């Protein structure tokens, strides 16, 4: 049983997941710092310092802290928007590298002007034998 557990832990998926969790928690600190120290003060300035934490509803002797839920929802939306912009920026940088020009996979038949595979020796549309391409079967 210990051997099976050791094999399970040594698998790449478990190690990748552990690294992802560590990186995620480290990134959480950065996101929280940006939200708490940059975005939330701006929002507080725009909303004239309204503090939702003070909103409380008392029903039958129980206190429902509605304001904390509202703050959590607002924080979630701000963090989600921030993450959206971060991922979009990362994808834009990655897209520039991925847009390296690839070799063409098709060409145009000089006779019928149809699009055909680049390694074709005869056009499948007009059956013309393409010049300059040797038939390996002949």
Beta strands, then each sheet from edge to edge (+ up, - down):
strand 1: 57-59
strand 2: 62-64
strand 3: 106-108
strand 4: 115-117
sheet 1: 1+ 2-
sheet 2: 3+ 4-
end
